[in-house]
Amino acid sequence: METGSGSGRRASGRRYAVIGAGAAGLCAAKYLIGSGCTDVTIFEIGTQIGGLWCYRNDSGRSSAYRTLHINTAKYVTRFSDFPFDESVQAFPSHEDMHRYLVAYAERFDLVRRIRFRSKVTAIRPLAPEGSDAQRWEVVVEGGTPEVFDRVLVATGHLSVPMHVPEYRDAFGGEYLHSHDYREPEPYVGKRICVIGVGNSACDIASDVCQTSPMTVMVARSGVMIGPKLIFGRPFTDVTFRLYKTWIPDGLRRRLIAFLVRMIQGRMTDLGFRPLTERAHPTTSAVVVQHIAYRRILVKQGIERIEGRRIRFADGSEHEFDTMIACTGYLIDLPFVPPEVAEVRENRVDLYKRMCAPGWTGLYFVGLLNSTSHSLNDIFEKQARWICAVEHGEVELPPPAAMRADIEAKKAYLRRHFRDSPRHTIEEESLFYLADLERMRRRGRRRRAPAGGADADVAVAGGR
Ligand SMILES: Cc1cc2nc3c(=O)[nH]c(=O)nc-3n(C[C@H](O)[C@H](O)[C@H](O)COP(=O)(O)OP(=O)(O)OC[C@H]3O[C@@H](n4cnc5c(N)ncnc54)[C@H](O)[C@@H]3O)c2cc1C
């Protein structure tokens, strides 16, 4: 009998807790159930399905704004076994994404498993570190603690604002973080300083600049802003074809940079610094036009703030009414004991971004940023990998080997990406996903002589 992951019980007899009913939690629950693990409970703070994509979610954690559309087009964003409705546009809006996730939950019969209004405040291991027979106590606000064999944390990582205190504290006007931005109307007629050049910064600056006497974007680092369309087709549909492990990485990146330059022009001509290190991808069809129209001015840094007056790196000075800090988000896992997985300098050390070394039966889903693939694609492959571990197809290495793997990944990130708190969970998704799939295939081959692949896991694999 295959038990997997060192537990005494067969996977299908275990109790699973999934924390979060966003895309990651729903996807993980669906794959667990599909693999025969039927005792699955999903805990959710609010009363809504869809996490971040539910605009004004009563969980208070959604960072969606009214004009938000997804950047990865629908054909690369869909789950592999659940297409978007044909009527949905190429780049779904947050409403489309929310409807899609609700429909996914209904289609795979997940809704009845969700306990809404259930904020998890603590998870506690019941055995010491290193125990193979680990079980977990899950504590819900106002509830009685319950014991689960396995816990999957899928609580997102784009909900708790990362501020730049020296700007926030010095600026004398209205200050908000992009997490709290919803719609452009309150900012009509105001002079706005947007800090950052990520996806939210491009969207929000483009929103407010049309009715603002002055909008400035402050970008301390270089950027490459990808387009949304090429020859009238979604850019991500085209670039996705280049994401093959046999295409040399340098060649692929040069090709994509060339296409971006053909469509958007030279970023330095728009006023940005040259991109010298790799960074999380930014995509916007319109911000480039707004910059060309001078509705948005680009500045390369702030030298000084005095009240509402800001002096920029180029020596110019302007007065602003509002500062919108699009400065990213902090990883927050307040319910996880620090001895299990500690968040330090916005980093958390997890093997394959999912497992805390030494702590059996705890998985994290979706705790990463992707360089290329849509996150739904990644959630699916993570979920399949977790199922494979649970069913004994993939064997986890000992904690020391996990830690060595984590250190190697950190060193890779330091070498290749901008060293900033925003890039601590950046993942080279093409190679990451290939690695997870390779581990699963190797596991299946290893088990094949003893009676072929486990039927349960074949379902989990979905193919
Ligand atoms: C502006 C913006 C644009 C984006 N664009 C793209 C894109 O183009 N393509 C792409 O692939 N991704 C994009 N993303 C990333 C997006 O985060 C993911 O696509 C995905 O939706 C995240 O899903 P999740 O389930 O990990 O997290 P979330 O959607 O945040 O869901 C987490 C859930 O966990 C719940 N929860 C949290 N803590 C607890 C607790 N203690 N107890 C119980 N429940 C809890 C929350 O209420 C929430 O429902 C974008 C993100 C942002 C902010």
The ligand as a Tripos MOL2 file, in Angstrom:
@<TRIPOS>MOLECULE
LIG
   53    58     1     0     0
SMALL
NO_CHARGES

@<TRIPOS>ATOM
      1 C1         -2.9250   44.0070  -10.2980 C.3       1 LIG1
      2 C2         -2.6760   42.5510  -10.4650 C.ar      1 LIG1
      3 C3         -2.6250   41.9930  -11.7390 C.ar      1 LIG1
      4 C4         -2.3980   40.6260  -11.9130 C.ar      1 LIG1
      5 N1         -2.3530   40.1290  -13.1650 N.ar      1 LIG1
      6 C5         -2.0810   38.8160  -13.3510 C.ar      1 LIG1
      7 C6         -2.0040   38.2580  -14.6640 C.ar      1 LIG1
      8 O1         -2.1330   38.9570  -15.6560 O.2       1 LIG1
      9 N2         -1.7460   36.9290  -14.7970 N.ar      1 LIG1
     10 C7         -1.5710   36.1230  -13.7020 C.ar      1 LIG1
     11 O2         -1.3520   34.9220  -13.8700 O.2       1 LIG1
     12 N3         -1.6320   36.6330  -12.4590 N.ar      1 LIG1
     13 C8         -1.8750   37.9410  -12.2520 C.ar      1 LIG1
     14 N4         -1.9460   38.4490  -10.9840 N.ar      1 LIG1
     15 C9         -1.6110   37.5720   -9.8600 C.3       1 LIG1
     16 C10        -2.7840   36.9940   -9.0770 C.3       1 LIG1
     17 O3         -2.4000   37.2180   -7.7750 O.3       1 LIG1
     18 C11        -2.9530   35.5160   -9.3580 C.3       1 LIG1
     19 O4         -3.3530   35.3600  -10.7070 O.3       1 LIG1
     20 C12        -3.9620   34.7600   -8.5110 C.3       1 LIG1
     21 O5         -5.2600   35.1940   -8.6840 O.3       1 LIG1
     22 C13        -3.6110   34.6900   -7.0370 C.3       1 LIG1
     23 O6         -4.4110   33.6670   -6.4770 O.3       1 LIG1
     24 P1         -4.1880   33.1250   -5.0080 P.3       1 LIG1
     25 O7         -5.2600   32.1240   -4.7810 O.co2     1 LIG1
     26 O8         -2.7870   32.7280   -4.8350 O.co2     1 LIG1
     27 O9         -4.3670   34.3930   -4.0660 O.3       1 LIG1
     28 P2         -5.6790   35.2570   -3.7640 P.3       1 LIG1
     29 O10        -6.4730   35.4770   -4.9760 O.co2     1 LIG1
     30 O11        -5.2130   36.4400   -2.9980 O.co2     1 LIG1
     31 O12        -6.5440   34.3020   -2.8220 O.3       1 LIG1
     32 C14        -6.1850   34.0100   -1.4910 C.3       1 LIG1
     33 C15        -7.4370   33.7250   -0.6890 C.3       1 LIG1
     34 O13        -7.0530   33.3300    0.6210 O.3       1 LIG1
     35 C16        -7.9190   33.9500    1.5650 C.3       1 LIG1
     36 N5         -7.2090   34.0360    2.8500 N.ar      1 LIG1
     37 C17        -6.1050   34.7610    3.1130 C.ar      1 LIG1
     38 N6         -5.7180   34.5760    4.3910 N.ar      1 LIG1
     39 C18        -6.6070   33.7100    4.9360 C.ar      1 LIG1
     40 C19        -6.7560   33.1540    6.2430 C.ar      1 LIG1
     41 N7         -5.9120   33.4430    7.2360 N.pl3     1 LIG1
     42 N8         -7.7970   32.3130    6.4590 N.ar      1 LIG1
     43 C20        -8.6710   31.9960    5.4640 C.ar      1 LIG1
     44 N9         -8.5720   32.5140    4.2060 N.ar      1 LIG1
     45 C21        -7.5600   33.3600    3.9520 C.ar      1 LIG1
     46 C22        -8.2040   35.3050    0.9540 C.3       1 LIG1
     47 O14        -9.3630   35.8960    1.4870 O.3       1 LIG1
     48 C23        -8.3370   34.9420   -0.5300 C.3       1 LIG1
     49 O15        -9.6560   34.6130   -0.8630 O.3       1 LIG1
     50 C24        -2.1980   39.8070  -10.7790 C.ar      1 LIG1
     51 C25        -2.2420   40.3710   -9.5050 C.ar      1 LIG1
     52 C26        -2.4820   41.7250   -9.3380 C.ar      1 LIG1
     53 C27        -2.5150   42.3160   -7.9530 C.3       1 LIG1
@<TRIPOS>BOND
     1     1     2 1
     2     2     3 ar
     3     2    52 ar
     4     3     4 ar
     5     4     5 ar
     6     4    50 ar
     7     5     6 ar
     8     6     7 ar
     9     6    13 1
    10     7     8 2
    11     7     9 ar
    12     9    10 ar
    13    10    11 2
    14    10    12 ar
    15    12    13 ar
    16    13    14 ar
    17    14    15 1
    18    14    50 ar
    19    15    16 1
    20    16    17 1
    21    16    18 1
    22    18    19 1
    23    18    20 1
    24    20    21 1
    25    20    22 1
    26    22    23 1
    27    23    24 1
    28    24    25 2
    29    24    26 1
    30    24    27 1
    31    27    28 1
    32    28    29 2
    33    28    30 1
    34    28    31 1
    35    31    32 1
    36    32    33 1
    37    33    34 1
    38    33    48 1
    39    34    35 1
    40    35    36 1
    41    35    46 1
    42    36    37 ar
    43    36    45 ar
    44    37    38 ar
    45    38    39 ar
    46    39    40 ar
    47    39    45 ar
    48    40    41 1
    49    40    42 ar
    50    42    43 ar
    51    43    44 ar
    52    44    45 ar
    53    46    47 1
    54    46    48 1
    55    48    49 1
    56    50    51 ar
    57    51    52 ar
    58    52    53 1
@<TRIPOS>SUBSTRUCTURE
     1 LIG1         1 GROUP 0 **** ****
